[in-house]
């Protein structure tokens, strides 16, 4: 059976309650609207975050010409530029959210990355491409942190894990949709041509769909409400959104650093193992692609990303449920990191000569093992007080995403003398080892009350 079909059936059966009253019991009052809007926002956010890796070869072949020898390196550089934008955007949006409110970040970030992706559909040179991806990265940086902060500050302590679980689980499916849009670009392109009279290539359609979805979501956000905890400190004299507070106290700094390191293995898997499938690991592992036609060969990266994010979505769902059952965040993270290590070793040393179908299934399993993202962002938001919570919750996932810069560059550097497989192993062991150390240092926050500030 096709993995996307399996995942869709699983998520439909587990995530979607049979009765609306069930959701109302879990998310009382207007909080249900907040969870739904945050989930849809993260869906669009993830769609736009990964779509470059889905369409990079097609778009760069249009700009540089098919078979250009520098496509691989230029693709990595453009992706790193986008991640740099997210790193900077995470700081800007995080501080803004603590000073001016979480809702303003939700509106501002989605407007920026939607406009950038629409512009990207009509970008035909590398310089402009890099600028637009940088701007899109800044915009993409605000969505998740603001949504998670709102949920952790609004829902009761025994329900907020469910809220963040729904947001991240549904949001991860945005990557699956990005791959499907790229795959079915001809249909969307025909629809666009019938409306506007102009023809578009598949990669242009994929960018346009992302931008237009964002603008539609922006209109839907009317009715969302600001966090009550933020309102309580909004006019107080306590310092708000002060980034230096995370560095001028040793205990706070180590908590902050630990929160970042916990999430790094996720982007090792996505940024190295999965995103470099077509250019590095498919040929290196001598994966059998004979079953693919010419169009399928061009979609190898998109398929690997799609399968990984299906797994990530299921993994986020399961980790959220496990966290509620075990009443612990840390135990679940340790479990997922162990699975991550085992599957990374299988990927690097147990897949020689495997079929492309088996490779995609393993990408799904790797995604499943990195599906503790929901717990990671929840832990980060729960570790700090209201006056710097948005700063932490927004910068932490974006510093993790920005870690793809040193991770991919370390891989490229180490792979030169020792080869791609050994290089990927060394980088992976460092990332997973650091995450295990960091998890041992953070505080268990399952029962923590969020109504406090950092002095």
C-alpha positions in Angstrom: 0.0 0.0 0.0 1.2 3.5 -0.7 2.7 5.2 2.4 0.8 8.5 1.9 -2.4 6.6 1.8 -1.5 4.7 5.0 -0.6 7.9 6.7 -3.7 9.7 5.6 -5.9 7.0 6.9 -4.0 6.8 10.2 -4.2 10.6 10.7 -7.8 10.8 9.7 -8.8 8.1 12.1 -6.7 9.4 15.0 -6.5 13.1 14.7 -10.0 13.9 13.5 -12.6 13.2 16.3 -15.9 11.6 15.4 -17.8 14.2 17.3 -17.3 18.0 17.5 -18.0 17.8 21.2 -14.8 15.9 21.7 -12.8 18.8 20.4 -14.8 21.2 22.5 -14.0 19.2 25.6 -10.3 19.3 24.9 -10.2 22.9 23.7 -12.7 24.9 25.7 -14.3 28.2 24.6 -12.5 30.2 21.9 -9.3 28.2 22.2 -10.5 25.8 19.6 -10.5 28.6 17.0 -7.0 29.5 18.1 -5.7 25.9 17.7 -7.4 25.5 14.3 -5.9 28.8 13.0 -2.5 28.0 14.3 -2.6 24.6 12.7 -3.6 26.0 9.4 -0.9 28.6 9.7 1.8 26.1 10.4 0.6 24.0 7.5 1.2 26.9 5.1 4.5 27.7 6.9 5.9 24.2 6.4 4.6 24.1 2.8 6.6 27.3 2.1 9.6 26.2 4.2 10.2 23.0 2.2 9.0 23.9 -1.3 12.4 25.2 -2.4 13.9 21.8 -1.8 11.0 20.2 -3.7 11.4 22.4 -6.8 15.0 23.5 -6.6 16.3 21.3 -9.4 13.5 22.2 -11.8 13.7 25.9 -11.1 17.6 26.0 -11.2 17.6 24.0 -14.4 15.4 26.6 -16.0 17.7 29.4 -14.8 21.1 27.7 -15.4 20.2 25.0 -18.0 19.7 21.3 -17.6 22.7 19.3 -16.3 24.6 22.4 -15.1 27.4 21.1 -12.8 26.9 23.7 -10.1 23.2 23.0 -9.4 23.9 20.9 -6.3 26.1 23.5 -4.6 23.9 26.5 -5.7 20.9 24.6 -4.3 22.6 24.2 -0.9 23.7 27.8 -0.9 20.2 29.1 -1.7 18.7 26.9 1.0 21.2 28.1 3.5 20.4 31.7 2.6 16.7 31.0 3.4 17.8 29.4 6.7 19.9 32.5 7.5 16.8 34.7 6.9 14.9 32.5 9.3 17.7 32.9 11.9 17.4 36.7 11.7 13.6 36.6 11.5 13.4 34.4 14.5 15.1 37.1 16.6 13.1 40.0 15.1 9.7 38.3 15.4 10.4 36.8 18.9 11.3 40.2 20.4 8.4 41.8 18.6 6.0 39.2 20.0 7.1 39.9 23.6 6.9 43.7 23.1 3.9 44.1 20.9 1.9 40.9 21.1 1.7 37.4 19.7 -1.1 38.1 17.2 0.8 40.9 15.4 3.6 38.3 14.7 1.1 35.9 13.2 -0.3 38.5 10.8 3.0 40.1 9.9 5.0 37.0 9.3 2.4 35.3 7.0 2.0 38.5 4.9 5.8 38.7 4.4 6.4 35.1 3.3 3.3 35.0 1.1 4.4 38.1 -0.8 7.9 36.6 -1.1 6.7 33.3 -2.6 4.5 35.0 -5.1 7.5 37.1 -6.2 9.6 33.9 -6.4 7.3 32.5 -9.0 8.5 35.2 -11.4 12.2 35.2 -10.4 14.6 34.2 -13.3 18.1 35.0 -12.0 20.2 33.8 -9.1 20.7 37.1 -7.4 17.0 37.9 -7.2 16.3 34.2 -6.2 18.7 34.5 -3.3 17.1 37.8 -2.1 13.6 36.5 -2.3 14.5 33.3 -0.4 16.1 35.4 2.3 13.0 37.6 2.7 10.8 34.5 2.7 13.0 33.0 5.4 12.5 36.1 7.6 8.7 35.8 7.1 8.6 32.1 7.8 10.4 32.5 11.1 7.5 34.0 13.1 4.6 31.6 12.5 5.4 28.6 14.7 6.8 30.4 17.8 3.8 32.8 18.0 1.3 30.1 17.6 2.9 27.8 20.2 3.3 30.7 22.6 -0.4 31.6 22.3 -1.5 28.0 22.9 0.7 27.3 25.9 -0.5 30.6 27.5 -4.1 30.0 26.7 -4.9 26.3 27.3 -5.0 24.7 30.7 -1.8 23.0 31.7 -3.2 19.5 31.2 -4.5 20.3 27.7 -1.7 22.5 26.1 0.2 19.4 25.0 -2.8 18.4 22.9 -3.0 21.9 21.4 0.6 21.9 20.3 0.3 18.3 19.0 -2.6 19.3 16.7 -0.7 22.3 15.4 2.5 20.5 14.6 1.0 17.3 13.4 -1.3 19.0 10.9 1.4 21.5 10.0 3.9 18.9 9.0 1.5 17.7 6.3 2.2 21.0 4.5 5.4 19.4 3.2 3.4 16.5 1.8 1.0 19.0 0.0 4.0 20.9 -1.4 5.3 17.7 -3.0 1.8 16.9 -4.4 1.4 20.4 -5.8 4.8 20.1 -7.5 3.8 16.7 -8.8 0.4 17.9 -10.1 1.7 21.2 -11.2 0.3 20.8 -14.7 -3.2 20.6 -13.4 -2.8 23.8 -11.3 -1.0 25.4 -14.2 -3.9 24.7 -16.5 -6.3 26.2 -14.0 -4.1 29.3 -13.7 -3.9 29.6 -17.5 -7.6 29.3 -17.9 -8.0 32.2 -15.4 -5.2 34.5 -16.4 -4.4 33.4 -20.0 -0.6 32.9 -19.2 1.2 29.6 -19.0 3.3 28.6 -16.0 5.9 25.9 -15.3 5.4 23.5 -12.4 7.9 25.2 -10.1 6.2 28.6 -10.7 2.8 27.1 -9.8 4.2 25.6 -6.6 5.4 29.0 -5.4 2.2 30.7 -6.4 0.0 28.2 -4.6 2.0 28.8 -1.4 1.7 32.5 -1.6 -2.0 32.5 -2.3 -2.7 30.0 0.5 -1.0 32.4 2.9 -3.1 35.3 1.8 -6.3 33.3 2.2 -5.2 32.2 5.7 -4.5 35.9 6.5 -8.2 36.6 5.9 -9.2 33.7 8.1 -7.3 35.0 11.1 -9.9 37.6 11.9 -11.4 36.5 15.2 -8.2 35.2 16.8 -7.4 36.7 20.2 -4.4 37.8 22.2 -2.9 35.9 25.1 -4.3 36.9 28.4 -0.9 36.3 30.1 0.7 38.8 27.7 -2.0 41.4 28.4 -1.2 41.0 32.1 2.4 42.0 31.6 2.0 44.3 28.6 1.9 47.5 30.6 4.1 46.4 33.5 7.6 47.6 34.1 9.2 44.2 33.8 11.6 43.8 30.9 9.9 42.3 27.8 11.6 40.7 24.8 15.1 41.4 26.1 17.3 39.0 24.2 20.2 39.8 26.6 18.3 38.2 29.4 19.0 34.8 27.8 22.8 35.4 28.0 23.4 37.4 31.1 22.5 34.6 33.5 24.4 31.3 33.4 21.4 29.1 34.3 19.1 30.8 31.8 21.7 30.5 29.1 22.2 26.8 29.6 18.5 26.2 29.6 18.2 28.2 26.3 21.2 26.4 24.7 19.8 23.0 25.7 16.4 23.8 24.1 18.2 24.6 20.9 20.4 21.5 20.9 17.4 19.2 21.5 16.0 20.1 18.1 19.2 19.9 16.0 18.9 16.2 15.0 15.6 17.0 13.2 17.3 19.3 10.8 20.3 17.0 10.5 17.8 14.4 9.1 15.8 16.8 7.0 18.7 19.1 5.9 21.3 16.4 5.1 19.9 12.9 4.8 16.6 13.7 3.1 17.2 17.0 1.3 20.4 15.7 -0.3 18.8 12.4 -1.5 18.9 13.2 -5.2 22.4 14.7 -5.3 24.2 12.6 -2.7 22.7 9.6 -1.1 20.7 8.0 -4.0 24.0 7.7 -6.1 26.2 7.0 -3.0 24.0 4.2 -1.8 23.5 2.9 -5.3 19.7 3.0 -4.9 17.9 1.2 -7.7 15.8 3.8 -9.5 15.1 1.6 -12.6 11.4 1.6 -11.7 11.2 5.4 -12.2 10.5 7.1 -15.5 12.1 10.4 -16.5 9.6 12.5 -14.6 10.0 10.3 -11.6 13.8 10.8 -11.6 13.3 14.5 -11.4 10.9 14.1 -8.4 13.3 12.0 -6.3 13.9 14.9 -3.8 10.3 15.9 -3.6 9.3 12.3 -2.9 11.9 11.8 -0.2 10.8 15.0 1.5 7.1 14.1 1.2 7.7 10.7 2.8 9.8 12.1 5.6 7.2 14.7 6.5 4.4 12.1 6.4 6.5 10.3 9.0 7.2 13.5 10.9 3.5 14.2 11.1 2.7 10.8 12.4 5.6 11.0 14.8 4.4 14.4 16.1 1.0 12.9 16.7 2.4 9.9 18.6 4.9 12.0 20.6 2.1 14.4 21.7 -0.1 11.5 22.8 2.8 9.7 24.6 3.7 13.0 26.4 0.1 13.2 27.7 0.0 9.5 28.7 3.5 9.5 30.4 2.9 13.0 31.7 6.5 13.8 30.7 8.2 15.7 27.9 11.8 14.4 28.6 11.0 10.7 28.5 9.5 11.0 25.0 12.4 13.0 23.7 14.9 10.4 24.9 12.9 7.7 23.2 12.8 9.5 19.9 16.5 10.3 20.0 17.3 6.6 20.5 15.1 5.7 17.5 16.8 8.5 15.5 20.2 7.1 16.1 19.3 3.5 15.1 17.5 4.6 11.9 20.4 6.9 10.9 22.8 4.0 11.1 20.4 1.8 9.0 20.1 4.6 6.4 23.9 5.0 6.1 25.0 1.4 6.3 22.0 -0.8 5.6 20.6 0.5 2.3 23.3 -0.3 -0.3 21.5 -1.3 -3.5 18.0 -1.0 -2.0 15.0 -0.1 -4.2 13.7 3.4 -4.4 10.5 2.3 -2.7 12.5 0.9 0.3 14.5 4.2 0.4 11.3 6.2 0.6 9.9 4.0 3.3 13.1 4.6 5.3 12.7 8.3 4.8 9.2 7.9 6.3 10.7 6.1 9.3 13.4 8.7 9.7 10.6 11.4 9.7 8.8 9.3 12.3 11.9 9.3 14.6 12.3 13.1 14.3 8.6 13.6 15.1 9.4 15.0 18.5 9.3 18.5 17.1 6.0 19.2 18.8 7.5 18.2 22.2 10.7 20.2 21.5 8.9 23.5 20.8 6.5 22.9 23.7 9.4 22.4 26.1 11.1 25.6 24.8 8.0 27.6 25.4 7.5 26.2 28.9 11.0 26.8 30.1 10.8 30.6 30.4 8.5 33.3 31.8 5.9 35.3 29.9 8.1 38.4 29.4 10.6 36.5 27.2 8.5 33.4 26.2 7.8 34.6 22.7 11.4 35.4 22.2 12.4 31.9 23.2 9.6 30.0 21.5 10.3 31.9 18.2 14.1 32.0 18.2 14.7 28.4 19.4 13.1 26.6 16.4 14.6 29.1 14.0 18.1 28.7 15.5 17.6 25.0 15.0 16.5 25.6 11.4 19.5 27.9 11.1 21.7 25.2 12.4 21.3 23.6 8.9 24.1 26.1 7.9 26.8 24.7 10.1 25.4 21.1 9.7 25.5 21.1 5.9 28.8 22.9 5.7 30.3 20.5 8.2 29.0 17.7 6.1 30.5 19.1 2.9 33.8 19.8 4.7 34.2 16.4 6.3 32.9 14.5 3.3 35.9 15.7 1.2 38.6 13.6 2.9 36.5 10.7 4.3 33.5 10.4 1.9 29.8 11.2 2.1 28.8 8.2 4.3 31.4 8.7 7.0 30.9 12.5 6.8 27.2 12.1 7.4 27.9 9.6 10.3 30.3 12.0 12.1 27.9 14.9 11.8 24.9 12.8 12.9 26.6 11.4 16.0 27.6 14.9 17.1 24.0 16.2 16.6 22.3 13.3 18.3 24.9 13.2 21.1 24.5 16.9 21.8 20.7 16.5 21.9 20.9 13.7 24.4 23.1 15.8 26.7 20.8 18.8 26.4 17.7 16.7 27.2 19.3 15.6 30.4 19.7 19.3 31.4 16.3 20.8 30.8 13.6 20.8 33.4 10.5 18.7 33.2 7.7 21.1 32.5 4.6 19.0 31.9 2.8 20.4 35.0 4.3 23.8 35.1 2.1 26.9 35.5 2.8 29.5 32.7 1.8 32.6 34.8 5.3 33.8 35.8 8.0 36.2 34.5 11.8 36.1 34.3 13.4 38.8 36.5 
